[in-house]
Amino acid sequence: MSRLVAQIKQAVAAFSECKMPPALIGGLALAAHRVVRATRDVDFLAGSEDADHLHEVLIGLGYRCVHRSEDAANYLRNDEGLDLLYAHRPIARKLLKEAVVYPTVMGSLRVVSAEGLIGFKLQALANDSSRIRDIEDIRALLSARNGQLDMQEIREYFALFDRMQWLDELIAENTDDSP
Amino acid sequence: MTHLEQDCISQPLAGCEVKNIGVEGKSDFSDWVDLMEAIELLCPTWPAPSAQVDGLFRM
């Protein structure tokens, strides 16, 4: 078993006592939506009410907290990282509540919807516009799930981050690529 | 111009006109697990984890 798989299995098992079990977001979560790329970023969306409990759990697993705010926290254990985004706004709380359980080799994983992942990718881009990887992830999700996405929800996320023009361009790209 | 130079000019450059088409996964993470196992074999020492998550939160 790879170190990364072992790390995720351990974390997911330890999270089981949360009021709302955390859900995968980020590059790893793309795999649930048929977009596979290499990443060792372990990112979870967690309920803000579980923040203190999760902190104790992760410290108990040997992680150290390198940053913690109302919105997010970063934990490190040697060269292993684990990031938490806390859901306390209505959009994130809805996405966390509606996360779907996927049976995987790492155990049952809750994963945020493809639409929600696009929203969080847009948020990451708003924080750091040089993150080319997030642009490619959004493009890949729109392509892999073409015709299956709730486009109204996606439009709301692009509007939230003032990126409506870019969405129109991405939709046009997908239309051009259609067989 | 030599025959070798002519051959080179007449042949398309490798990689041109190649579209970047992602491999479609199976949704059960098995593709990702296989991929990361291969990567860990090739790169057993991981680079330092990325910087802290912070900034603008609207979600």
gemmi code that builds the backbone of each chain (N, CA, C; Angstrom):
import gemmi

chains = {
    "A": [
        ("MET", (0.842, -1.196, 0.000), (0.000, 0.000, 0.000), (0.881, 1.251, 0.000)),
        ("SER", (0.541, 2.230, -0.827), (1.359, 3.438, -0.875), (1.201, 4.238, 0.419)),
        ("ARG", (2.192, 5.044, 0.703), (2.145, 5.873, 1.922), (0.937, 6.794, 1.905)),
        ("LEU", (0.650, 7.309, 0.725), (-0.453, 8.263, 0.620), (-1.801, 7.583, 0.908)),
        ("VAL", (-1.964, 6.390, 0.365), (-3.199, 5.642, 0.612), (-3.320, 5.339, 2.103)),
        ("ALA", (-2.214, 4.928, 2.714), (-2.222, 4.626, 4.148), (-2.568, 5.875, 4.958)),
        ("GLN", (-2.013, 7.016, 4.547), (-2.292, 8.275, 5.259), (-3.779, 8.628, 5.187)),
        ("ILE", (-4.362, 8.483, 4.016), (-5.779, 8.842, 3.848), (-6.672, 7.861, 4.598)),
        ("LYS", (-6.344, 6.566, 4.500), (-7.144, 5.555, 5.227), (-7.158, 5.850, 6.720)),
        ("GLN", (-5.996, 6.181, 7.251), (-5.886, 6.461, 8.683), (-6.718, 7.689, 9.059)),
        ("ALA", (-6.604, 8.736, 8.242), (-7.333, 9.971, 8.551), (-8.839, 9.748, 8.486)),
        ("VAL", (-9.292, 9.075, 7.446), (-10.736, 8.857, 7.267), (-11.295, 8.036, 8.424)),
        ("ALA", (-10.555, 7.022, 8.840), (-11.006, 6.203, 9.974), (-11.087, 7.051, 11.238)),
        ("ALA", (-10.111, 7.941, 11.420), (-10.093, 8.774, 12.624), (-11.187, 9.837, 12.601)),
        ("PHE", (-11.659, 10.194, 11.412), (-12.679, 11.240, 11.296), (-14.087, 10.709, 11.559)),
        ("SER", (-14.211, 9.422, 11.763), (-15.549, 8.810, 11.781), (-16.433, 9.325, 12.915)),
        ("GLU", (-15.826, 9.897, 13.952), (-16.636, 10.353, 15.087), (-17.045, 11.826, 14.989)),
        ("CYS", (-16.791, 12.415, 13.847), (-17.197, 13.815, 13.665), (-18.719, 13.894, 13.576)),
        ("LYS", (-19.255, 15.054, 13.963), (-20.699, 15.258, 13.838), (-21.099, 15.151, 12.357)),
        ("MET", (-20.265, 15.741, 11.508), (-20.473, 15.662, 10.055), (-19.146, 15.200, 9.455)),
        ("PRO", (-19.018, 13.922, 9.073), (-17.716, 13.448, 8.572), (-17.202, 14.320, 7.419)),
        ("PRO", (-15.923, 14.691, 7.454), (-15.355, 15.540, 6.396), (-15.466, 14.881, 5.022)),
        ("ALA", (-15.457, 15.694, 3.988), (-15.547, 15.206, 2.612), (-14.320, 15.668, 1.836)),
        ("LEU", (-13.888, 14.815, 0.922), (-12.713, 15.150, 0.114), (-13.021, 16.304, -0.827)),
        ("ILE", (-12.059, 17.192, -0.950), (-12.097, 18.234, -1.980), (-10.709, 18.258, -2.622)),
        ("GLY", (-10.462, 19.179, -3.506), (-9.126, 19.317, -4.091), (-8.853, 18.314, -5.196)),
        ("GLY", (-7.580, 18.245, -5.574), (-7.168, 17.440, -6.721), (-7.468, 15.964, -6.575)),
        ("LEU", (-7.373, 15.448, -5.374), (-7.656, 14.031, -5.144), (-9.126, 13.714, -5.391)),
        ("ALA", (-10.003, 14.622, -5.004), (-11.444, 14.399, -5.182), (-11.843, 14.336, -6.657)),
        ("LEU", (-11.007, 14.887, -7.513), (-11.319, 14.837, -8.947), (-11.490, 13.407, -9.429)),
        ("ALA", (-10.746, 12.470, -8.788), (-10.773, 11.069, -9.231), (-12.174, 10.476, -9.136)),
        ("ALA", (-12.976, 10.969, -8.203), (-14.355, 10.472, -8.077), (-15.206, 10.929, -9.253)),
        ("HIS", (-14.728, 11.961, -9.937), (-15.502, 12.526, -11.040), (-14.814, 12.288, -12.385)),
        ("ARG", (-14.063, 11.184, -12.432), (-13.455, 10.691, -13.676), (-12.342, 11.572, -14.211)),
        ("VAL", (-11.753, 12.383, -13.354), (-10.575, 13.161, -13.755), (-9.411, 12.692, -12.878)),
        ("VAL", (-8.470, 12.031, -13.475), (-7.367, 11.442, -12.711), (-6.081, 12.187, -13.006)),
        ("ARG", (-5.484, 12.741, -11.974), (-4.161, 13.348, -12.129), (-3.365, 13.113, -10.856)),
        ("ALA", (-2.072, 13.200, -10.990), (-1.212, 12.962, -9.841), (-1.340, 14.114, -8.850)),
        ("THR", (-1.584, 13.781, -7.620), (-1.568, 14.789, -6.558), (-1.342, 14.086, -5.229)),
        ("ARG", (-0.636, 14.736, -4.357), (-0.543, 14.188, -3.007), (-1.069, 15.193, -1.986)),
        ("ASP", (-1.847, 16.151, -2.498), (-2.517, 17.103, -1.607), (-3.754, 16.422, -1.021)),
        ("VAL", (-3.813, 16.336, 0.269), (-4.958, 15.716, 0.937), (-5.785, 16.845, 1.548)),
        ("ASP", (-6.896, 17.145, 0.911), (-7.736, 18.279, 1.320), (-9.129, 17.789, 1.685)),
        ("PHE", (-9.605, 18.222, 2.830), (-10.954, 17.858, 3.265), (-11.759, 19.118, 3.565)),
        ("LEU", (-13.058, 19.045, 3.271), (-14.019, 20.048, 3.723), (-14.644, 19.494, 4.992)),
        ("ALA", (-14.594, 20.260, 6.064), (-15.090, 19.774, 7.354), (-16.056, 20.783, 7.955)),
        ("GLY", (-16.959, 20.301, 8.765), (-17.873, 21.204, 9.462), (-17.107, 22.056, 10.466)),
        ("SER", (-17.428, 23.338, 10.518), (-16.696, 24.217, 11.436), (-16.898, 23.789, 12.893)),
        ("GLU", (-18.045, 23.138, 13.170), (-18.307, 22.691, 14.539), (-17.384, 21.539, 14.945)),
        ("ASP", (-16.737, 20.909, 13.947), (-15.823, 19.792, 14.224), (-14.363, 20.243, 14.288)),
        ("ALA", (-14.105, 21.532, 14.140), (-12.721, 22.010, 14.035), (-11.872, 21.610, 15.246)),
        ("ASP", (-12.394, 21.813, 16.438), (-11.606, 21.486, 17.641), (-11.390, 19.974, 17.757)),
        ("HIS", (-12.443, 19.215, 17.479), (-12.320, 17.754, 17.550), (-11.281, 17.260, 16.533)),
        ("LEU", (-11.363, 17.771, 15.308), (-10.420, 17.350, 14.273), (-8.989, 17.730, 14.643)),
        ("HIS", (-8.841, 18.889, 15.264), (-7.508, 19.322, 15.700), (-6.927, 18.296, 16.679)),
        ("GLU", (-7.727, 17.901, 17.641), (-7.248, 16.916, 18.629), (-6.943, 15.576, 17.968)),
        ("VAL", (-7.810, 15.168, 17.037), (-7.606, 13.888, 16.336), (-6.283, 13.911, 15.569)),
        ("LEU", (-6.055, 14.984, 14.841), (-4.851, 15.055, 13.999), (-3.584, 15.173, 14.847)),
        ("ILE", (-3.660, 15.930, 15.931), (-2.501, 16.008, 16.829), (-2.220, 14.611, 17.402)),
        ("GLY", (-3.300, 13.889, 17.703), (-3.154, 12.525, 18.208), (-2.526, 11.581, 17.201)),
        ("LEU", (-2.706, 11.874, 15.914), (-2.112, 11.038, 14.867), (-0.681, 11.469, 14.537)),
        ("GLY", (-0.184, 12.460, 15.251), (1.208, 12.863, 15.043), (1.413, 14.061, 14.143)),
        ("TYR", (0.326, 14.684, 13.730), (0.456, 15.898, 12.907), (0.738, 17.089, 13.824)),
        ("ARG", (1.310, 18.137, 13.234), (1.409, 19.400, 13.943), (0.654, 20.442, 13.119)),
        ("CYS", (0.025, 21.343, 13.819), (-0.757, 22.379, 13.144), (0.172, 23.539, 12.794)),
        ("VAL", (0.273, 23.860, 11.504), (1.147, 24.964, 11.099), (0.361, 26.240, 10.833)),
        ("HIS", (-0.948, 26.102, 10.723), (-1.779, 27.290, 10.491), (-3.219, 26.921, 10.797)),
        ("ARG", (-3.922, 27.813, 11.434), (-5.350, 27.562, 11.666), (-6.069, 28.891, 11.756)),
        ("SER", (-7.140, 29.017, 10.976), (-7.959, 30.229, 11.011), (-9.419, 29.800, 11.071)),
        ("GLU", (-10.303, 30.778, 10.996), (-11.740, 30.482, 10.999), (-12.117, 29.666, 9.762)),
        ("ASP", (-11.369, 29.863, 8.680), (-11.738, 29.253, 7.400), (-10.968, 27.993, 7.051)),
        ("ALA", (-9.751, 27.848, 7.543), (-8.919, 26.739, 7.071), (-7.833, 26.410, 8.072)),
        ("ALA", (-7.243, 25.217, 7.906), (-6.108, 24.820, 8.748), (-5.191, 23.911, 7.947)),
        ("ASN", (-3.916, 23.961, 8.276), (-2.919, 23.115, 7.626), (-2.196, 22.301, 8.677)),
        ("TYR", (-2.088, 21.002, 8.401), (-1.381, 20.105, 9.318), (-0.258, 19.399, 8.567)),
        ("LEU", (0.831, 19.182, 9.274), (1.990, 18.489, 8.702), (2.427, 17.359, 9.619)),
        ("ARG", (2.874, 16.260, 8.993), (3.486, 15.165, 9.736), (4.675, 14.722, 8.881)),
        ("ASN", (5.846, 15.155, 9.254), (7.047, 14.976, 8.427), (6.774, 15.545, 7.028)),
        ("ASP", (6.821, 14.702, 5.997), (6.569, 15.235, 4.656), (5.124, 15.022, 4.205)),
        ("GLU", (4.249, 14.653, 5.135), (2.841, 14.453, 4.793), (2.036, 15.678, 5.222)),
        ("GLY", (1.233, 16.165, 4.294), (0.395, 17.318, 4.603), (-1.080, 16.943, 4.593)),
        ("LEU", (-1.873, 17.677, 5.321), (-3.332, 17.486, 5.309), (-3.966, 18.848, 5.578)),
        ("ASP", (-4.799, 19.274, 4.659), (-5.433, 20.592, 4.783), (-6.930, 20.448, 5.048)),
        ("LEU", (-7.437, 21.333, 5.859), (-8.874, 21.360, 6.148), (-9.446, 22.719, 5.746)),
        ("LEU", (-10.562, 22.697, 5.056), (-11.356, 23.916, 4.854), (-12.593, 23.746, 5.720)),
        ("TYR", (-12.936, 24.765, 6.474), (-14.091, 24.658, 7.367), (-15.341, 25.222, 6.691)),
        ("ALA", (-16.388, 24.415, 6.708), (-17.655, 24.842, 6.114), (-18.463, 25.565, 7.181)),
        ("HIS", (-18.568, 26.895, 7.032), (-19.465, 27.611, 7.938), (-20.365, 28.581, 7.207)),
        ("ARG", (-20.138, 28.727, 5.899), (-21.063, 29.525, 5.094), (-22.087, 28.579, 4.459)),
        ("PRO", (-23.240, 29.107, 4.052), (-24.320, 28.227, 3.546), (-23.897, 27.354, 2.364)),
        ("ILE", (-23.129, 27.909, 1.416), (-22.770, 27.115, 0.224), (-21.939, 25.901, 0.632)),
        ("ALA", (-20.885, 26.141, 1.400), (-20.000, 25.041, 1.788), (-20.725, 24.026, 2.668)),
        ("ARG", (-21.599, 24.524, 3.534), (-22.324, 23.590, 4.415), (-23.265, 22.691, 3.604)),
        ("LYS", (-23.868, 23.273, 2.593), (-24.743, 22.478, 1.721), (-23.908, 21.427, 0.970)),
        ("LEU", (-22.760, 21.837, 0.458), (-21.908, 20.897, -0.285), (-21.412, 19.771, 0.626)),
        ("LEU", (-21.086, 20.122, 1.860), (-20.616, 19.097, 2.805), (-21.748, 18.119, 3.133)),
        ("LYS", (-22.915, 18.675, 3.382), (-24.064, 17.828, 3.737), (-24.419, 16.877, 2.600)),
        ("GLU", (-24.297, 17.357, 1.364), (-24.725, 16.567, 0.212), (-23.601, 15.743, -0.410)),
        ("ALA", (-22.422, 15.738, 0.228), (-21.307, 14.945, -0.313), (-21.722, 13.479, -0.431)),
        ("VAL", (-21.272, 12.852, -1.500), (-21.670, 11.472, -1.791), (-20.580, 10.501, -1.315)),
        ("VAL", (-21.021, 9.357, -0.783), (-20.074, 8.344, -0.303), (-19.644, 7.454, -1.470)),
        ("TYR", (-18.334, 7.322, -1.629), (-17.767, 6.454, -2.665), (-17.040, 5.293, -1.998)),
        ("PRO", (-17.358, 4.056, -2.365), (-16.568, 2.926, -1.866), (-15.235, 2.882, -2.609)),
        ("THR", (-14.141, 2.896, -1.875), (-12.814, 2.919, -2.506), (-11.882, 1.983, -1.747)),
        ("VAL", (-10.690, 1.801, -2.287), (-9.693, 0.968, -1.598), (-9.233, 1.619, -0.298)),
        ("MET", (-9.548, 2.894, -0.126), (-9.163, 3.604, 1.102), (-10.311, 3.617, 2.112)),
        ("GLY", (-11.350, 2.848, 1.832), (-12.529, 2.864, 2.678), (-13.602, 3.722, 2.023)),
        ("SER", (-14.699, 3.926, 2.737), (-15.770, 4.765, 2.204), (-15.371, 6.231, 2.338)),
        ("LEU", (-15.324, 6.910, 1.209), (-14.921, 8.317, 1.209), (-16.092, 9.189, 0.815)),
        ("ARG", (-16.320, 10.224, 1.588), (-17.312, 11.230, 1.178), (-16.591, 12.217, 0.252)),
        ("VAL", (-17.227, 12.528, -0.851), (-16.596, 13.407, -1.840), (-17.589, 14.496, -2.247)),
        ("VAL", (-17.095, 15.706, -2.321), (-17.926, 16.850, -2.733), (-18.259, 16.719, -4.225)),
        ("SER", (-19.411, 17.228, -4.612), (-19.876, 17.134, -6.006), (-18.896, 17.806, -6.961)),
        ("ALA", (-18.989, 17.423, -8.225), (-18.125, 18.031, -9.251), (-18.382, 19.539, -9.317)),
        ("GLU", (-19.653, 19.935, -9.187), (-19.974, 21.369, -9.225), (-19.292, 22.089, -8.061)),
        ("GLY", (-19.373, 21.461, -6.878), (-18.750, 22.070, -5.704), (-17.240, 22.153, -5.841)),
        ("LEU", (-16.634, 21.114, -6.419), (-15.177, 21.150, -6.611), (-14.787, 22.310, -7.519)),
        ("ILE", (-15.596, 22.536, -8.545), (-15.319, 23.671, -9.436), (-15.391, 24.977, -8.638)),
        ("GLY", (-16.378, 25.075, -7.759), (-16.482, 26.270, -6.917), (-15.245, 26.474, -6.060)),
        ("PHE", (-14.774, 25.409, -5.433), (-13.575, 25.540, -4.582), (-12.314, 25.814, -5.407)),
        ("LYS", (-12.273, 25.285, -6.633), (-11.139, 25.593, -7.517), (-11.147, 27.083, -7.869)),
        ("LEU", (-12.348, 27.626, -8.088), (-12.458, 29.055, -8.382), (-12.002, 29.883, -7.179)),
        ("GLN", (-12.336, 29.398, -5.998), (-11.906, 30.103, -4.786), (-10.374, 30.084, -4.665)),
        ("ALA", (-9.786, 28.913, -4.961), (-8.326, 28.810, -4.895), (-7.676, 29.741, -5.919)),
        ("LEU", (-8.289, 29.820, -7.093), (-7.754, 30.713, -8.134), (-7.863, 32.180, -7.719)),
        ("ALA", (-8.953, 32.499, -7.036), (-9.134, 33.883, -6.574), (-8.051, 34.239, -5.559)),
        ("ASN", (-7.602, 33.227, -4.797), (-6.550, 33.469, -3.808), (-5.171, 33.533, -4.443)),
        ("ASP", (-4.994, 32.808, -5.549), (-3.678, 32.768, -6.194), (-3.882, 32.520, -7.685)),
        ("SER", (-3.877, 33.602, -8.450), (-4.200, 33.497, -9.879), (-3.132, 32.752, -10.675)),
        ("SER", (-1.995, 32.460, -10.050), (-0.929, 31.747, -10.776), (-1.138, 30.230, -10.736)),
        ("ARG", (-2.208, 29.784, -10.111), (-2.436, 28.331, -9.976), (-3.010, 27.751, -11.269)),
        ("ILE", (-2.128, 27.545, -12.228), (-2.518, 27.013, -13.539), (-3.216, 25.660, -13.389)),
        ("ARG", (-2.773, 24.883, -12.411), (-3.308, 23.540, -12.184), (-4.825, 23.595, -11.941)),
        ("ASP", (-5.283, 24.603, -11.209), (-6.719, 24.718, -10.932), (-7.505, 25.042, -12.198)),
        ("ILE", (-6.889, 25.843, -13.063), (-7.547, 26.158, -14.340), (-7.738, 24.877, -15.141)),
        ("GLU", (-6.683, 24.063, -15.192), (-6.764, 22.802, -15.943), (-7.757, 21.835, -15.297)),
        ("ASP", (-7.836, 21.849, -13.975), (-8.791, 20.972, -13.280), (-10.233, 21.354, -13.621)),
        ("ILE", (-10.519, 22.651, -13.624), (-11.868, 23.118, -13.963), (-12.200, 22.714, -15.395)),
        ("ARG", (-11.240, 22.949, -16.280), (-11.437, 22.593, -17.699), (-11.705, 21.073, -17.824)),
        ("ALA", (-10.922, 20.279, -17.103), (-11.064, 18.813, -17.185), (-12.403, 18.351, -16.629)),
        ("LEU", (-12.850, 18.955, -15.516), (-14.149, 18.572, -14.942), (-15.298, 18.919, -15.886)),
        ("LEU", (-15.234, 20.118, -16.460), (-16.289, 20.525, -17.391), (-16.334, 19.586, -18.591)),
        ("SER", (-15.173, 19.129, -19.022), (-15.111, 18.237, -20.172), (-15.566, 16.822, -19.810)),
        ("ALA", (-15.043, 16.295, -18.690), (-15.362, 14.910, -18.299), (-16.829, 14.756, -17.941)),
        ("ARG", (-17.435, 15.823, -17.427), (-18.840, 15.761, -16.996), (-19.756, 16.574, -17.898)),
        ("ASN", (-19.291, 16.784, -19.126), (-20.058, 17.585, -20.075), (-21.470, 17.003, -20.249)),
        ("GLY", (-22.476, 17.833, -20.031), (-23.852, 17.379, -20.178), (-24.441, 16.770, -18.912)),
        ("GLN", (-23.616, 16.573, -17.877), (-24.105, 15.939, -16.647), (-24.067, 16.893, -15.458)),
        ("LEU", (-23.588, 18.098, -15.681), (-23.412, 19.038, -14.572), (-24.619, 19.945, -14.419)),
        ("ASP", (-24.830, 20.395, -13.197), (-25.860, 21.396, -12.937), (-25.249, 22.751, -13.306)),
        ("MET", (-25.514, 23.193, -14.519), (-24.856, 24.403, -15.016), (-25.342, 25.658, -14.300)),
        ("GLN", (-26.577, 25.622, -13.777), (-27.061, 26.773, -13.013), (-26.209, 26.954, -11.757)),
        ("GLU", (-25.922, 25.840, -11.080), (-25.076, 25.899, -9.876), (-23.674, 26.389, -10.244)),
        ("ILE", (-23.147, 25.878, -11.345), (-21.801, 26.286, -11.767), (-21.765, 27.777, -12.120)),
        ("ARG", (-22.822, 28.234, -12.769), (-22.888, 29.666, -13.100), (-22.861, 30.518, -11.820)),
        ("GLU", (-23.534, 30.031, -10.792), (-23.548, 30.787, -9.528), (-22.134, 30.889, -8.938)),
        ("TYR", (-21.343, 29.812, -9.056), (-19.975, 29.866, -8.527), (-19.099, 30.809, -9.347)),
        ("PHE", (-19.239, 30.737, -10.667), (-18.441, 31.640, -11.503), (-18.841, 33.097, -11.244)),
        ("ALA", (-20.134, 33.339, -11.027), (-20.585, 34.698, -10.729), (-20.044, 35.157, -9.379)),
        ("LEU", (-19.995, 34.226, -8.425), (-19.503, 34.552, -7.078), (-18.061, 35.070, -7.128)),
        ("PHE", (-17.302, 34.545, -8.082), (-15.896, 34.957, -8.190), (-15.636, 35.837, -9.426)),
        ("ASP", (-16.720, 36.431, -9.951), (-16.613, 37.384, -11.074), (-15.873, 36.790, -12.267)),
        ("ARG", (-16.243, 35.572, -12.638), (-15.551, 34.884, -13.738), (-16.533, 34.426, -14.824)),
        ("MET", (-17.643, 35.127, -14.975), (-18.667, 34.677, -15.914), (-18.165, 34.624, -17.357)),
        ("GLN", (-17.356, 35.601, -17.727), (-16.856, 35.622, -19.107), (-16.001, 34.383, -19.388)),
        ("TRP", (-15.219, 34.003, -18.399), (-14.358, 32.822, -18.569), (-15.201, 31.559, -18.716)),
        ("LEU", (-16.316, 31.472, -17.961), (-17.185, 30.301, -18.085), (-17.731, 30.197, -19.501)),
        ("ASP", (-18.147, 31.324, -20.060), (-18.659, 31.300, -21.436), (-17.595, 30.781, -22.389)),
        ("GLU", (-16.344, 31.190, -22.160), (-15.248, 30.724, -23.021), (-15.032, 29.222, -22.856)),
        ("LEU", (-15.117, 28.739, -21.616), (-14.917, 27.305, -21.367), (-16.037, 26.477, -22.002)),
        ("ILE", (-17.267, 26.986, -21.914), (-18.399, 26.273, -22.516), (-18.227, 26.225, -24.035)),
        ("ALA", (-17.754, 27.332, -24.591), (-17.517, 27.359, -26.048), (-16.431, 26.358, -26.436)),
        ("GLU", (-15.400, 26.247, -25.606), (-14.328, 25.259, -25.852), (-14.903, 23.862, -25.905)),
        ("ASN", (-15.757, 23.540, -24.924), (-16.348, 22.206, -24.857), (-17.221, 21.927, -26.073)),
        ("THR", (-17.945, 22.965, -26.498), (-18.802, 22.802, -27.678), (-17.953, 22.530, -28.904)),
        ("ASP", (-16.815, 23.248, -29.006), (-15.921, 23.066, -30.159), (-15.315, 21.668, -30.171)),
        ("ASP", (-15.064, 21.112, -28.958), (-14.406, 19.806, -28.849), (-15.378, 18.641, -29.028)),
        ("SER", (-16.686, 18.933, -29.034), (-17.661, 17.848, -29.133), (-17.516, 17.145, -30.480)),
        ("PRO", (-17.682, 15.780, -30.473), (-17.516, 15.059, -31.738), (-18.625, 15.388, -32.711)),
    ],
    "B": [
        ("MET", (21.758, 21.301, -49.966), (21.029, 20.641, -48.881), (21.212, 19.116, -48.983)),
        ("THR", (21.555, 18.487, -47.933), (21.765, 17.038, -47.937), (20.431, 16.306, -47.892)),
        ("HIS", (20.500, 15.012, -48.226), (19.282, 14.192, -48.123), (18.758, 14.176, -46.691)),
        ("LEU", (19.730, 14.144, -45.760), (19.324, 14.107, -44.348), (18.540, 15.363, -43.974)),
        ("GLU", (19.045, 16.522, -44.432), (18.351, 17.788, -44.137), (16.971, 17.826, -44.792)),
        ("GLN", (16.908, 17.319, -46.041), (15.607, 17.299, -46.729), (14.604, 16.421, -45.979)),
        ("ASP", (15.083, 15.251, -45.520), (14.203, 14.339, -44.770), (13.670, 15.017, -43.514)),
        ("CYS", (14.574, 15.729, -42.850), (14.167, 16.388, -41.604), (13.090, 17.431, -41.873)),
        ("ILE", (13.266, 18.183, -42.918), (12.322, 19.261, -43.213), (10.970, 18.698, -43.629)),
        ("SER", (10.996, 17.583, -44.338), (9.740, 17.061, -44.867), (8.903, 16.337, -43.812)),
        ("GLN", (9.526, 16.030, -42.688), (8.777, 15.275, -41.676), (8.181, 16.229, -40.632)),
        ("PRO", (6.965, 15.944, -40.197), (6.393, 16.822, -39.156), (7.137, 16.661, -37.838)),
        ("LEU", (7.137, 17.712, -37.076), (7.772, 17.647, -35.755), (6.944, 16.756, -34.844)),
        ("ALA", (7.604, 15.921, -34.117), (6.890, 15.052, -33.177), (6.177, 15.914, -32.151)),
        ("GLY", (4.953, 15.589, -31.864), (4.234, 16.311, -30.811), (3.358, 17.417, -31.312)),
        ("CYS", (3.553, 17.863, -32.565), (2.712, 18.952, -33.035), (1.314, 18.422, -33.328)),
        ("GLU", (0.320, 19.264, -33.168), (-1.077, 18.898, -33.431), (-1.591, 17.827, -32.480)),
        ("VAL", (-0.904, 17.584, -31.381), (-1.368, 16.570, -30.439), (-2.232, 17.240, -29.374)),
        ("LYS", (-3.465, 16.780, -29.260), (-4.370, 17.355, -28.261), (-4.103, 16.762, -26.891)),
        ("ASN", (-4.286, 17.547, -25.869), (-4.121, 17.066, -24.503), (-5.438, 16.455, -24.039)),
        ("ILE", (-5.575, 15.143, -24.174), (-6.812, 14.458, -23.806), (-6.560, 13.642, -22.544)),
        ("GLY", (-7.262, 13.975, -21.494), (-7.072, 13.286, -20.226), (-7.598, 11.854, -20.268)),
        ("VAL", (-7.052, 11.028, -19.412), (-7.534, 9.650, -19.307), (-8.750, 9.643, -18.390)),
        ("GLU", (-9.843, 9.047, -18.852), (-11.058, 9.039, -18.042), (-10.959, 7.978, -16.956)),
        ("GLY", (-11.200, 8.369, -15.736), (-11.059, 7.454, -14.611), (-12.298, 6.614, -14.376)),
        ("LYS", (-12.232, 5.781, -13.319), (-13.331, 4.853, -13.054), (-14.174, 5.265, -11.837)),
        ("SER", (-13.902, 6.388, -11.239), (-14.669, 6.941, -10.104), (-14.437, 6.211, -8.777)),
        ("ASP", (-13.692, 5.119, -8.783), (-13.472, 4.401, -7.519), (-12.069, 4.650, -6.960)),
        ("PHE", (-11.361, 5.595, -7.529), (-10.036, 6.009, -7.089), (-8.942, 4.975, -7.411)),
        ("SER", (-9.311, 3.851, -8.022), (-8.294, 2.834, -8.297), (-7.249, 3.356, -9.285)),
        ("ASP", (-7.670, 4.161, -10.255), (-6.702, 4.729, -11.206), (-5.718, 5.649, -10.489)),
        ("TRP", (-6.271, 6.445, -9.601), (-5.415, 7.388, -8.870), (-4.439, 6.632, -7.959)),
        ("VAL", (-4.939, 5.574, -7.305), (-4.074, 4.777, -6.420), (-2.938, 4.159, -7.229)),
        ("ASP", (-3.262, 3.572, -8.386), (-2.225, 2.988, -9.250), (-1.214, 4.045, -9.669)),
        ("LEU", (-1.737, 5.193, -10.066), (-0.859, 6.272, -10.522), (0.085, 6.724, -9.412)),
        ("MET", (-0.470, 6.912, -8.209), (0.363, 7.417, -7.113), (1.347, 6.361, -6.617)),
        ("GLU", (0.984, 5.085, -6.727), (1.941, 4.034, -6.358), (3.132, 4.067, -7.306)),
        ("ALA", (2.849, 4.260, -8.592), (3.942, 4.348, -9.570), (4.804, 5.575, -9.303)),
        ("ILE", (4.156, 6.688, -8.981), (4.896, 7.921, -8.719), (5.759, 7.778, -7.465)),
        ("GLU", (5.206, 7.119, -6.452), (5.988, 6.944, -5.221), (7.202, 6.059, -5.446)),
        ("LEU", (7.090, 5.104, -6.378), (8.256, 4.275, -6.713), (9.316, 5.124, -7.415)),
        ("LEU", (8.860, 6.012, -8.272), (9.797, 6.853, -9.031), (10.354, 7.986, -8.177)),
        ("CYS", (9.551, 8.445, -7.216), (9.940, 9.613, -6.421), (9.672, 9.322, -4.941)),
        ("PRO", (10.507, 8.488, -4.324), (10.243, 8.088, -2.938), (10.399, 9.229, -1.930)),
        ("THR", (11.176, 10.243, -2.278), (11.326, 11.386, -1.384), (10.425, 12.506, -1.864)),
        ("TRP", (9.467, 12.836, -1.049), (8.490, 13.836, -1.462), (9.019, 15.249, -1.250)),
        ("PRO", (8.646, 16.150, -2.136), (8.991, 17.551, -1.904), (8.194, 18.121, -0.733)),
        ("ALA", (8.609, 19.269, -0.265), (7.927, 19.891, 0.878), (6.474, 20.178, 0.528)),
        ("PRO", (5.538, 19.954, 1.469), (4.127, 20.254, 1.201), (3.912, 21.724, 0.856)),
        ("SER", (2.787, 21.979, 0.189), (2.501, 23.334, -0.277), (2.234, 24.287, 0.889)),
        ("ALA", (2.203, 25.555, 0.538), (2.038, 26.612, 1.547), (0.646, 26.577, 2.166)),
        ("GLN", (0.446, 27.384, 3.175), (-0.802, 27.369, 3.914), (-2.004, 27.816, 3.083)),
        ("VAL", (-3.152, 27.267, 3.453), (-4.402, 27.631, 2.799), (-4.933, 28.876, 3.478)),
        ("ASP", (-5.019, 29.956, 2.742), (-5.562, 31.168, 3.347), (-5.937, 32.139, 2.243)),
        ("GLY", (-6.669, 33.142, 2.568), (-7.027, 34.143, 1.576), (-8.508, 34.437, 1.566)),
        ("LEU", (-9.040, 34.508, 0.330), (-10.431, 34.890, 0.123), (-11.344, 33.662, 0.215)),
        ("PHE", (-12.312, 33.705, 1.098), (-13.238, 32.572, 1.230), (-14.661, 33.085, 1.030)),
        ("ARG", (-15.275, 32.620, -0.048), (-16.661, 33.020, -0.313), (-17.603, 31.829, -0.363)),
        ("MET", (-17.036, 30.636, -0.373), (-17.869, 29.432, -0.545), (-18.559, 29.053, 0.773)),
    ],
}
model = gemmi.Model(1)
for chain_id, residues in chains.items():
    chain = gemmi.Chain(chain_id)
    for i, (resn, *xyz) in enumerate(residues, 1):
        res = gemmi.Residue()
        res.name, res.seqid = resn, gemmi.SeqId(i, " ")
        for name, pos in zip(("N", "CA", "C"), xyz):
            atom = gemmi.Atom()
            atom.name, atom.element = name, gemmi.Element(name[0])
            atom.pos, atom.b_iso = gemmi.Position(*pos), 0.0
            res.add_atom(atom)
        chain.add_residue(res)
    model.add_chain(chain)
structure = gemmi.Structure()
structure.add_model(model)
structure.setup_entities()
